[in-house]
Amino acid sequence: MIQIGDQLLWLLVSTSLVTLTIPGVALLYGGMVRKRNVLNAIAMPFGALVVVSIVWLAVGDALVYGRQGNPLAVDMIRSLYRAMAASLALALVAGGIVERVRFPFFLAFGALWIGAVYGPLSFWLLGGGWLAGLGCLDYSGGAVIHIGAGVTALVAAIVLGPRRGYGRVEMIPNHLPFSFCGVGLMWVGWFGFAVGSAPVSMSAVTTAFVSIQASAVAAALTWMAVEWLQRDKPTALGMASGAVAGLVAITPAAGYVSPVSALVIGIGAGGLCYMVVNYVKLILGYDDSLDVFGMHGVGGAWGMIATGLFASTEINSGGSDGLFYGYPYQFFVQVVATVVIAVFAAGVSVLLLKGLSTVLVPRVDASAESMGLDLAQHGEKGYS
């Protein structure tokens, strides 16, 4: 096991890496929206970081995890690590409702959502709650962060309604280089999830590092290949989207599966997420602006289920064997956790959205949406 000094140092490094995912999401979103909304799309993830850090460090971590008997410095940095992970979850939610939600409504909803949705899910799965008691595996919050955020983004997009002109007006990204920089920061930051928030062996950390990379590149290649076959040209954006899908899918499995299994998980993530983003979304007609559900909800669900298939105690003795290694129960409990988390996140998020809408106006009016949220919500322009 990692000694206290080494553990503290690695937690400091991991926390710094995970923090990088927030500006990564901000740049990814900022480049994907229309240019009149670029600053607003960047501001929402940073707003999530500000609000969640205050709420989580003040009360959230103590309620979910309590004092764990470690040296104070270790508990403090673990709390900060978890605050960054929670901030990432809310930052992801923003992508489903950009270009029409009012900034104050998003911040207020985020503060409530962290307490009512993210907090219980964290306790159930990562804080020793009932899902953990059933034996569910989630190495670094794949279900809590990605299924929770992806499902919340979907129901928020449905409750708020589509952007004006959705399906009729072309809504093209304003600056794809921004988005690629964002994906690059996310990719680097994702290695911070390799240690998770609990002490693990260095061999497990090493395996998790390699598995994260294997899943990301396999998903990027798969997305690119499918797109190439169907559209005759592989887009750079598609390759980047595939990489994100692979990062998402490996999060719950990273320390429990072999790099070879991680390649298979990445291939599945690239194919599944591509189909949802490019076909299922169009068939159902919902306006999840930046495909948070298709990337994170679906990718996180696949990652949880795949953990139940590919987990091996040969990789991490603190885990469990999956279905393919002779333990069907692990697959069963992973499916149960996936369904429970999705249903809970959807139900409570709808109640929060409906309730908060009686106090605050949730979305901008038609003139503000036409003007752009940079001017309407922040009084400034991203491009002069």
C-alpha positions in Angstrom: 0.0 0.0 0.0 1.1 3.6 -0.5 2.7 5.1 2.7 1.2 8.2 4.3 3.8 10.6 2.8 3.6 9.1 -0.6 -0.2 8.9 -0.4 -0.4 12.6 0.5 1.9 13.6 -2.3 -0.1 11.5 -4.8 -3.4 12.9 -3.7 -2.0 16.4 -4.2 -0.9 15.5 -7.7 -4.3 13.7 -8.4 -6.3 16.7 -7.2 -4.3 19.0 -9.4 -4.9 16.7 -12.4 -8.6 16.4 -11.7 -8.9 20.2 -11.4 -7.6 20.4 -15.0 -10.8 18.7 -16.2 -12.8 21.8 -15.3 -11.1 24.3 -17.7 -11.0 21.3 -20.1 -14.8 21.1 -20.0 -15.1 24.9 -20.2 -13.0 25.0 -23.4 -14.7 22.0 -24.9 -18.1 23.6 -24.4 -16.9 27.1 -25.3 -15.7 25.9 -28.7 -18.9 23.9 -29.4 -21.5 26.6 -29.0 -22.4 29.4 -31.3 -20.0 32.4 -31.0 -22.6 34.6 -29.3 -22.7 32.1 -26.4 -19.0 31.3 -26.0 -18.3 33.1 -22.8 -21.4 31.9 -21.1 -20.5 28.3 -22.0 -17.1 28.8 -20.5 -18.5 30.6 -17.4 -20.9 27.8 -16.5 -18.2 25.1 -15.7 -16.2 27.7 -13.7 -19.4 28.7 -11.9 -19.9 25.1 -11.1 -16.4 24.9 -9.7 -17.0 28.0 -7.4 -20.4 26.9 -6.1 -19.7 23.2 -5.6 -16.3 23.9 -3.9 -18.0 26.0 -1.3 -20.9 23.6 -0.7 -18.8 20.5 -0.7 -16.0 21.7 1.5 -18.4 23.4 3.9 -20.8 20.6 4.5 -20.9 18.0 1.7 -17.8 16.0 2.4 -18.4 15.7 6.1 -22.0 14.5 5.6 -21.1 12.0 2.9 -17.8 10.6 4.2 -17.4 11.9 7.8 -14.0 11.9 9.5 -12.2 8.8 8.4 -9.4 8.6 11.0 -6.6 9.5 8.7 -4.0 12.3 9.4 -5.7 15.6 9.1 -3.7 16.6 6.0 -4.8 13.4 4.2 -8.5 14.0 5.0 -8.3 17.6 3.9 -6.8 16.9 0.5 -9.2 14.0 0.0 -12.0 16.4 0.6 -10.6 18.8 -1.9 -10.2 15.9 -4.4 -13.8 15.0 -4.0 -14.9 18.6 -4.3 -13.1 18.7 -7.7 -14.9 15.5 -8.8 -18.3 17.0 -7.7 -17.5 20.2 -9.6 -16.8 18.2 -12.7 -20.1 16.5 -12.4 -22.1 19.8 -12.3 -19.9 21.3 -15.0 -20.9 18.4 -17.3 -24.6 19.0 -16.6 -24.2 22.5 -18.0 -23.5 21.1 -21.5 -27.0 19.8 -21.8 -28.7 23.2 -21.3 -26.3 25.8 -22.7 -27.5 28.5 -25.0 -30.8 29.0 -23.2 -30.6 28.6 -19.4 -30.2 31.7 -17.1 -26.9 31.8 -15.3 -28.4 32.5 -11.8 -30.8 29.5 -12.3 -28.0 27.2 -13.2 -26.0 28.2 -10.1 -28.9 27.8 -7.8 -29.9 24.5 -9.3 -26.3 23.3 -9.0 -26.1 24.1 -5.3 -29.3 22.1 -4.7 -28.3 19.3 -7.0 -25.0 18.6 -5.3 -26.9 18.2 -2.0 -30.0 16.3 -3.2 -28.5 14.1 -6.0 -24.8 14.0 -6.1 -24.4 13.7 -2.3 -26.7 10.7 -1.8 -25.2 8.9 -4.8 -21.7 9.5 -3.5 -22.7 8.0 -0.1 -24.5 5.0 -1.6 -21.6 4.0 -3.8 -18.4 5.6 -2.6 -19.1 6.4 1.1 -19.9 3.0 2.4 -23.7 3.2 1.6 -26.1 0.4 0.6 -24.8 0.0 -3.0 -21.3 -0.3 -1.7 -22.6 -2.8 0.8 -24.1 -4.9 -2.0 -20.6 -5.1 -3.5 -21.0 -2.6 -6.4 -17.7 -1.5 -7.9 -17.0 2.1 -9.1 -13.3 2.8 -9.1 -13.4 6.6 -9.5 -17.0 7.7 -9.6 -18.0 6.7 -13.1 -21.6 6.1 -12.0 -21.8 9.0 -9.6 -20.2 11.6 -11.9 -21.2 10.5 -15.4 -24.5 8.6 -15.1 -25.7 11.2 -12.5 -24.6 14.2 -14.7 -25.7 12.6 -18.0 -29.2 11.7 -16.8 -29.6 15.1 -15.1 -28.5 16.9 -18.3 -31.1 14.9 -20.3 -34.0 15.7 -18.0 -33.0 19.3 -17.7 -32.9 19.7 -21.4 -36.4 18.2 -21.7 -37.8 20.3 -18.8 -36.3 23.5 -20.1 -37.3 22.8 -23.7 -35.2 23.0 -26.9 -33.2 26.0 -28.1 -35.2 28.2 -30.4 -34.8 27.1 -33.9 -33.5 23.7 -32.9 -33.8 21.3 -35.9 -34.4 24.2 -38.3 -31.5 26.5 -37.8 -27.9 25.5 -38.3 -26.0 25.5 -34.9 -22.4 24.9 -35.7 -19.4 25.2 -33.3 -17.7 28.5 -33.2 -14.1 27.5 -32.5 -13.2 23.8 -32.7 -9.5 24.4 -31.8 -10.9 25.5 -28.4 -12.7 22.2 -28.1 -9.6 20.2 -28.9 -7.6 22.1 -26.3 -10.4 21.2 -23.9 -10.3 17.5 -24.7 -6.5 17.6 -24.3 -6.8 19.0 -20.8 -9.5 16.5 -19.9 -7.4 13.6 -21.1 -4.4 14.7 -19.0 -6.7 15.5 -16.0 -8.3 12.1 -16.3 -5.1 10.4 -15.0 -5.9 12.0 -11.7 -8.8 9.5 -11.4 -6.3 6.6 -11.5 -5.8 6.8 -7.7 -9.4 7.6 -6.8 -10.1 8.9 -3.4 -9.1 5.8 -1.5 -5.6 4.3 -0.8 -4.7 1.6 -3.3 -1.6 -0.3 -4.3 0.9 1.2 -6.8 0.3 -1.8 -9.1 -3.4 -0.9 -9.2 -2.6 2.8 -9.9 -0.2 1.7 -12.7 -2.8 -0.6 -14.2 -5.4 2.2 -14.0 -3.1 4.6 -15.8 -2.6 2.2 -18.7 -6.3 1.3 -18.8 -7.3 4.9 -19.0 -5.1 5.4 -22.0 -6.1 2.2 -23.7 -9.8 2.9 -23.4 -9.5 6.5 -24.7 -7.5 5.6 -27.8 -9.7 2.5 -28.6 -12.9 4.6 -28.4 -11.3 7.4 -30.5 -10.3 4.9 -33.2 -13.7 3.2 -33.1 -15.7 6.5 -33.4 -13.4 7.6 -36.3 -13.8 4.2 -38.1 -17.6 4.1 -37.8 -17.8 7.7 -39.0 -15.4 7.0 -41.8 -17.5 4.1 -43.0 -20.8 5.9 -42.8 -19.9 9.4 -43.9 -16.8 8.8 -46.1 -14.7 11.2 -44.1 -13.3 10.9 -40.5 -13.8 14.2 -38.7 -11.3 15.4 -36.1 -14.2 16.3 -33.8 -15.4 12.7 -34.0 -12.0 11.4 -33.0 -12.0 13.8 -30.0 -15.5 12.8 -29.1 -14.6 9.2 -29.1 -11.7 9.8 -26.8 -14.0 11.5 -24.3 -16.4 8.6 -24.5 -13.5 6.2 -23.8 -12.4 8.3 -20.8 -15.9 8.2 -19.4 -16.4 4.5 -19.8 -13.2 3.5 -18.1 -13.7 5.6 -15.0 -15.6 3.0 -13.0 -13.4 0.2 -14.2 -9.9 1.6 -14.4 -8.4 -0.2 -11.4 -10.4 -3.4 -11.8 -9.7 -4.5 -15.4 -6.7 -5.3 -17.5 -5.5 -3.0 -20.2 -6.8 -5.6 -22.8 -10.2 -5.4 -21.3 -9.9 -1.6 -21.3 -9.4 -1.8 -25.0 -12.7 -3.7 -25.4 -14.5 -1.2 -23.1 -13.2 1.7 -25.2 -14.4 0.0 -28.4 -17.8 -0.4 -26.9 -17.9 3.2 -25.7 -16.9 4.6 -29.1 -19.6 2.6 -30.9 -22.4 3.0 -28.4 -21.9 6.7 -27.8 -21.6 7.4 -31.6 -25.0 5.7 -32.2 -26.8 7.6 -29.4 -25.3 11.0 -30.4 -25.9 10.6 -34.1 -29.1 8.5 -34.3 -31.0 7.9 -31.0 -31.0 11.7 -30.2 -32.4 12.5 -33.6 -35.1 9.9 -33.4 -36.2 11.0 -29.9 -35.9 14.7 -30.7 -34.5 16.0 -27.4 -32.1 19.0 -27.4 -29.2 17.9 -25.2 -27.1 20.8 -26.6 -23.6 19.2 -26.3 -24.6 15.5 -26.0 -23.9 15.1 -22.3 -26.3 12.2 -22.0 -25.1 10.5 -25.2 -21.4 10.8 -24.1 -21.5 10.7 -20.3 -24.8 9.0 -19.4 -24.4 6.2 -21.9 -20.7 6.0 -21.6 -20.9 5.8 -17.8 -23.6 3.2 -17.9 -21.6 1.1 -20.3 -18.5 1.4 -18.1 -20.4 0.3 -15.0 -21.9 -2.7 -16.8 -18.5 -3.6 -18.4 -16.9 -3.5 -14.9 -19.3 -6.3 -14.0 -18.1 -8.2 -17.1 -14.4 -7.7 -17.0 -13.4 -7.1 -13.4 -10.6 -9.4 -12.2 -9.1 -9.9 -8.8 -5.8 -10.7 -10.6 -5.7 -6.9 -11.3 -6.9 -5.6 -8.0 -7.4 -8.0 -5.0 -9.6 -5.4 -3.4 -12.1 -5.7 -6.1 -14.0 -8.7 -7.4 -14.3 -11.0 -10.4 -16.8 -10.2 -13.1 -19.1 -12.4 -15.1 -16.4 -13.4 -17.6 -14.2 -14.5 -14.7 -16.8 -16.7 -13.1 -18.8 -14.4 -10.8 -22.2 -13.5 -12.3 -23.4 -11.6 -9.1 -21.0 -8.8 -9.9 -22.6 -8.2 -13.2 -26.0 -8.3 -11.6 -25.2 -5.7 -8.9 -23.5 -3.4 -11.5 -26.7 -3.4 -13.6 -28.8 -2.8 -10.5 -26.6 0.2 -9.4 -26.7 1.6 -12.9 -30.6 1.6 -13.1 -31.0 2.9 -9.5 -28.6 5.8 -10.0 -30.2 6.8 -13.3 -33.8 6.6 -11.9 -32.8 8.5 -8.7 -30.9 11.2 -10.6 -33.8 11.7 -13.1 -36.5 11.8 -10.5 -34.9 14.1 -8.0 -33.6 16.4 -10.8 -37.1 16.9 -12.2 -38.4 17.8 -8.8 -35.6 20.3 -8.2 -36.1 21.9 -11.7 -39.8 22.2 -11.3 -39.6 23.4 -7.7 -36.9 26.0 -8.4 -38.8 27.2 -11.5 -41.5 28.5 -9.2 -39.0 30.9 -7.6 -36.5 31.7 -10.4 -37.0 32.0 -14.2 -35.2 29.1 -15.7 -34.4 30.2 -19.2 -33.8 33.5 -21.1 -36.5 35.0 -23.2 -36.5 35.0 -27.0 -34.7 38.3 -27.5 -31.9 37.4 -25.1 -31.5 34.0 -26.8 -31.3 35.7 -30.2 -28.9 38.3 -28.9 -26.7 35.7 -27.2 -26.1 34.8 -23.6 -22.7 36.5 -23.5 -24.4 39.9 -23.7 -27.7 39.0 -22.1 -26.3 37.3 -19.1 -22.8 38.7 -18.7 -22.7 42.0 -20.5 -19.7 41.2 -22.6 -18.6 39.6 -25.9 -16.3 36.7 -26.6 -15.3 38.2 -29.9 -15.2 41.9 -30.8 
